[in-house]
């Protein structure tokens, strides 16, 4: 289940950045967004700590 959730998160990041309108840039890089999202998720599950 965890793998499916991380896959869904990564798919969402790809969709956000892959379909973005030209000229609309996020201040966050896709890799940073994915990493922070995965860390927040894993912390929420109690699998990692700060």
Biopython code that builds the backbone (N, CA, C, O; Angstrom):
import numpy as np
from Bio.PDB.StructureBuilder import StructureBuilder

atoms = [
    (1, "UNK", "N", (0.819, -1.181, 0.000)),
    (1, "UNK", "CA", (0.000, 0.000, 0.000)),
    (1, "UNK", "C", (0.873, 1.259, 0.000)),
    (1, "UNK", "O", (0.575, 2.230, -0.696)),
    (2, "UNK", "N", (1.947, 1.233, 0.782)),
    (2, "UNK", "CA", (2.839, 2.397, 0.822)),
    (2, "UNK", "C", (3.411, 2.674, -0.568)),
    (2, "UNK", "O", (3.467, 3.823, -1.006)),
    (3, "UNK", "N", (3.829, 1.625, -1.247)),
    (3, "UNK", "CA", (4.382, 1.796, -2.596)),
    (3, "UNK", "C", (3.347, 2.409, -3.537)),
    (3, "UNK", "O", (3.691, 3.260, -4.357)),
    (4, "UNK", "N", (2.107, 1.996, -3.433)),
    (4, "UNK", "CA", (1.048, 2.567, -4.269)),
    (4, "UNK", "C", (0.834, 4.047, -3.970)),
    (4, "UNK", "O", (0.607, 4.841, -4.882)),
    (5, "UNK", "N", (0.906, 4.413, -2.709)),
    (5, "UNK", "CA", (0.728, 5.816, -2.345)),
    (5, "UNK", "C", (1.880, 6.671, -2.861)),
    (5, "UNK", "O", (1.656, 7.770, -3.369)),
    (6, "UNK", "N", (3.098, 6.181, -2.736)),
    (6, "UNK", "CA", (4.252, 6.924, -3.244)),
    (6, "UNK", "C", (4.173, 7.019, -4.770)),
    (6, "UNK", "O", (4.505, 8.057, -5.342)),
    (7, "UNK", "N", (3.744, 5.965, -5.417)),
    (7, "UNK", "CA", (3.572, 5.996, -6.877)),
    (7, "UNK", "C", (2.533, 7.048, -7.260)),
    (7, "UNK", "O", (2.738, 7.807, -8.206)),
    (8, "UNK", "N", (1.420, 7.093, -6.529)),
    (8, "UNK", "CA", (0.377, 8.077, -6.818)),
    (8, "UNK", "C", (0.899, 9.500, -6.603)),
    (8, "UNK", "O", (0.582, 10.400, -7.382)),
    (9, "UNK", "N", (1.685, 9.704, -5.566)),
    (9, "UNK", "CA", (2.280, 11.005, -5.307)),
    (9, "UNK", "C", (3.200, 11.411, -6.452)),
    (9, "UNK", "O", (3.146, 12.545, -6.929)),
    (10, "UNK", "N", (4.041, 10.483, -6.890)),
    (10, "UNK", "CA", (4.962, 10.797, -7.985)),
    (10, "UNK", "C", (4.196, 11.055, -9.287)),
    (10, "UNK", "O", (4.582, 11.923, -10.070)),
    (11, "UNK", "N", (3.140, 10.324, -9.514)),
    (11, "UNK", "CA", (2.316, 10.542, -10.701)),
    (11, "UNK", "C", (1.703, 11.945, -10.667)),
    (11, "UNK", "O", (1.641, 12.625, -11.691)),
    (12, "UNK", "N", (1.256, 12.368, -9.496)),
    (12, "UNK", "CA", (0.696, 13.700, -9.349)),
    (12, "UNK", "C", (1.711, 14.790, -9.646)),
    (12, "UNK", "O", (1.385, 15.786, -10.293)),
    (13, "UNK", "N", (2.941, 14.608, -9.177)),
    (13, "UNK", "CA", (3.995, 15.589, -9.450)),
    (13, "UNK", "C", (4.269, 15.656, -10.952)),
    (13, "UNK", "O", (4.426, 16.745, -11.506)),
    (14, "UNK", "N", (4.326, 14.506, -11.609)),
    (14, "UNK", "CA", (4.548, 14.482, -13.060)),
    (14, "UNK", "C", (3.421, 15.207, -13.775)),
    (14, "UNK", "O", (3.676, 15.980, -14.699)),
    (15, "UNK", "N", (2.190, 14.975, -13.369)),
    (15, "UNK", "CA", (1.052, 15.647, -13.993)),
    (15, "UNK", "C", (1.128, 17.158, -13.796)),
    (15, "UNK", "O", (0.878, 17.919, -14.732)),
    (16, "UNK", "N", (1.467, 17.593, -12.597)),
    (16, "UNK", "CA", (1.547, 19.025, -12.324)),
    (16, "UNK", "C", (2.602, 19.706, -13.190)),
    (16, "UNK", "O", (2.360, 20.782, -13.736)),
    (17, "UNK", "N", (3.753, 19.090, -13.313)),
    (17, "UNK", "CA", (4.839, 19.714, -14.053)),
    (17, "UNK", "C", (4.802, 19.392, -15.539)),
    (17, "UNK", "O", (5.264, 20.196, -16.348)),
    (18, "UNK", "N", (4.277, 18.264, -15.910)),
    (18, "UNK", "CA", (4.225, 17.882, -17.315)),
    (18, "UNK", "C", (3.161, 18.608, -18.106)),
    (18, "UNK", "O", (3.310, 18.810, -19.311)),
    (19, "UNK", "N", (2.092, 19.003, -17.443)),
    (19, "UNK", "CA", (0.988, 19.663, -18.126)),
    (19, "UNK", "C", (0.899, 21.139, -17.800)),
    (19, "UNK", "O", (-0.083, 21.802, -18.134)),
    (20, "UNK", "N", (1.933, 21.653, -17.144)),
    (20, "UNK", "CA", (1.922, 23.065, -16.776)),
    (20, "UNK", "C", (1.880, 23.975, -17.989)),
    (20, "UNK", "O", (2.391, 23.632, -19.055)),
    (21, "UNK", "N", (1.281, 25.111, -17.822)),
    (21, "UNK", "CA", (1.194, 26.086, -18.901)),
    (21, "UNK", "C", (2.563, 26.735, -19.103)),
    (21, "UNK", "O", (3.260, 27.007, -18.125)),
    (22, "UNK", "N", (2.952, 26.984, -20.326)),
    (22, "UNK", "CA", (4.221, 27.671, -20.571)),
    (22, "UNK", "C", (4.242, 29.020, -19.852)),
    (22, "UNK", "O", (3.266, 29.769, -19.876)),
    (23, "UNK", "N", (5.363, 29.308, -19.221)),
    (23, "UNK", "CA", (5.501, 30.566, -18.495)),
    (23, "UNK", "C", (5.065, 30.486, -17.051)),
    (23, "UNK", "O", (5.351, 31.400, -16.277)),
    (24, "UNK", "N", (4.384, 29.429, -16.663)),
    (24, "UNK", "CA", (3.960, 29.252, -15.270)),
    (24, "UNK", "C", (4.936, 28.298, -14.589)),
    (24, "UNK", "O", (4.836, 27.079, -14.727)),
    (25, "UNK", "N", (5.859, 28.862, -13.869)),
    (25, "UNK", "CA", (6.886, 28.051, -13.222)),
    (25, "UNK", "C", (6.636, 27.992, -11.726)),
    (25, "UNK", "O", (6.225, 28.982, -11.122)),
    (26, "UNK", "N", (6.875, 26.872, -11.146)),
    (26, "UNK", "CA", (6.781, 26.725, -9.710)),
    (26, "UNK", "C", (8.129, 27.092, -9.097)),
    (26, "UNK", "O", (9.171, 26.801, -9.685)),
    (27, "UNK", "N", (8.125, 27.727, -7.922)),
    (27, "UNK", "CA", (9.399, 28.013, -7.261)),
    (27, "UNK", "C", (10.068, 26.744, -6.713)),
    (27, "UNK", "O", (11.214, 26.781, -6.265)),
    (28, "UNK", "N", (9.351, 25.644, -6.754)),
    (28, "UNK", "CA", (9.860, 24.370, -6.237)),
    (28, "UNK", "C", (10.135, 23.442, -7.414)),
    (28, "UNK", "O", (9.316, 23.320, -8.325)),
    (29, "UNK", "N", (11.285, 22.795, -7.387)),
    (29, "UNK", "CA", (11.621, 21.822, -8.425)),
    (29, "UNK", "C", (10.795, 20.554, -8.224)),
    (29, "UNK", "O", (10.427, 20.234, -7.094)),
    (30, "UNK", "N", (10.498, 19.823, -9.308)),
    (30, "UNK", "CA", (9.722, 18.584, -9.172)),
    (30, "UNK", "C", (10.360, 17.594, -8.198)),
    (30, "UNK", "O", (9.656, 16.964, -7.409)),
    (31, "UNK", "N", (11.678, 17.452, -8.245)),
    (31, "UNK", "CA", (12.340, 16.499, -7.347)),
    (31, "UNK", "C", (12.189, 16.906, -5.888)),
    (31, "UNK", "O", (12.042, 16.048, -5.017)),
    (32, "UNK", "N", (12.224, 18.214, -5.613)),
    (32, "UNK", "CA", (12.044, 18.694, -4.245)),
    (32, "UNK", "C", (10.619, 18.442, -3.768)),
    (32, "UNK", "O", (10.399, 18.050, -2.622)),
    (33, "UNK", "N", (9.649, 18.670, -4.658)),
    (33, "UNK", "CA", (8.259, 18.454, -4.301)),
    (33, "UNK", "C", (8.002, 16.979, -3.987)),
    (33, "UNK", "O", (7.327, 16.653, -3.011)),
    (34, "UNK", "N", (8.540, 16.103, -4.813)),
    (34, "UNK", "CA", (8.357, 14.672, -4.592)),
    (34, "UNK", "C", (9.031, 14.227, -3.297)),
    (34, "UNK", "O", (8.442, 13.489, -2.507)),
    (35, "UNK", "N", (10.257, 14.674, -3.083)),
    (35, "UNK", "CA", (10.984, 14.283, -1.868)),
    (35, "UNK", "C", (10.261, 14.775, -0.613)),
    (35, "UNK", "O", (10.085, 14.011, 0.337)),
    (36, "UNK", "N", (9.844, 16.034, -0.601)),
    (36, "UNK", "CA", (9.181, 16.559, 0.592)),
    (36, "UNK", "C", (7.835, 15.864, 0.821)),
    (36, "UNK", "O", (7.462, 15.591, 1.961)),
    (37, "UNK", "N", (7.112, 15.582, -0.261)),
    (37, "UNK", "CA", (5.840, 14.877, -0.118)),
    (37, "UNK", "C", (6.016, 13.476, 0.445)),
    (37, "UNK", "O", (5.243, 13.041, 1.299)),
    (38, "UNK", "N", (7.031, 12.773, -0.034)),
    (38, "UNK", "CA", (7.300, 11.419, 0.466)),
    (38, "UNK", "C", (7.710, 11.459, 1.932)),
    (38, "UNK", "O", (7.283, 10.617, 2.723)),
    (39, "UNK", "N", (8.545, 12.444, 2.298)),
    (39, "UNK", "CA", (8.974, 12.552, 3.696)),
    (39, "UNK", "C", (7.806, 12.875, 4.618)),
    (39, "UNK", "O", (7.696, 12.306, 5.704)),
    (40, "UNK", "N", (6.942, 13.779, 4.194)),
    (40, "UNK", "CA", (5.759, 14.112, 5.001)),
    (40, "UNK", "C", (4.875, 12.882, 5.177)),
    (40, "UNK", "O", (4.380, 12.615, 6.272)),
    (41, "UNK", "N", (4.682, 12.145, 4.105)),
    (41, "UNK", "CA", (3.862, 10.930, 4.150)),
    (41, "UNK", "C", (4.459, 9.899, 5.106)),
    (41, "UNK", "O", (3.753, 9.351, 5.952)),
    (42, "UNK", "N", (5.756, 9.637, 4.971)),
    (42, "UNK", "CA", (6.410, 8.631, 5.807)),
    (42, "UNK", "C", (6.463, 9.053, 7.273)),
    (42, "UNK", "O", (6.338, 8.218, 8.170)),
    (43, "UNK", "N", (6.649, 10.344, 7.511)),
    (43, "UNK", "CA", (6.593, 10.837, 8.899)),
    (43, "UNK", "C", (5.190, 10.637, 9.483)),
    (43, "UNK", "O", (5.036, 10.245, 10.639)),
    (44, "UNK", "N", (4.195, 10.908, 8.678)),
    (44, "UNK", "CA", (2.817, 10.729, 9.134)),
    (44, "UNK", "C", (2.499, 9.302, 9.529)),
    (44, "UNK", "O", (1.698, 9.052, 10.430)),
    (45, "UNK", "N", (3.141, 8.371, 8.840)),
    (45, "UNK", "CA", (2.961, 6.961, 9.182)),
    (45, "UNK", "C", (3.811, 6.532, 10.373)),
    (45, "UNK", "O", (3.659, 5.427, 10.893)),
    (46, "UNK", "N", (4.705, 7.419, 10.794)),
    (46, "UNK", "CA", (5.598, 7.093, 11.901)),
    (46, "UNK", "C", (6.767, 6.218, 11.489)),
    (46, "UNK", "O", (7.410, 5.610, 12.344)),
    (47, "UNK", "N", (7.055, 6.141, 10.193)),
    (47, "UNK", "CA", (8.136, 5.286, 9.699)),
    (47, "UNK", "C", (9.490, 5.958, 9.772)),
    (47, "UNK", "O", (10.519, 5.283, 9.816)),
    (48, "UNK", "N", (9.502, 7.290, 9.786)),
    (48, "UNK", "CA", (10.748, 8.034, 9.960)),
    (48, "UNK", "C", (10.486, 9.161, 10.937)),
    (48, "UNK", "O", (9.345, 9.583, 11.129)),
    (49, "UNK", "N", (11.562, 9.647, 11.556)),
    (49, "UNK", "CA", (11.440, 10.745, 12.500)),
    (49, "UNK", "C", (12.348, 11.877, 12.064)),
    (49, "UNK", "O", (13.250, 11.684, 11.249)),
    (50, "UNK", "N", (12.106, 13.056, 12.608)),
    (50, "UNK", "CA", (12.902, 14.235, 12.249)),
    (50, "UNK", "C", (14.310, 14.095, 12.650)),
    (50, "UNK", "O", (15.111, 15.001, 12.420)),
]
sb = StructureBuilder()
sb.init_structure("model")
sb.init_model(0)
sb.init_chain("A")
sb.init_seg("    ")
for serial, (resi, resn, name, xyz) in enumerate(atoms, 1):
    if name == "N":
        sb.init_residue(resn, " ", resi, " ")
    sb.init_atom(name, np.array(xyz, "f"), 0.0, 1.0, " ", f" {name:<3s}", serial, name[0])
structure = sb.get_structure()
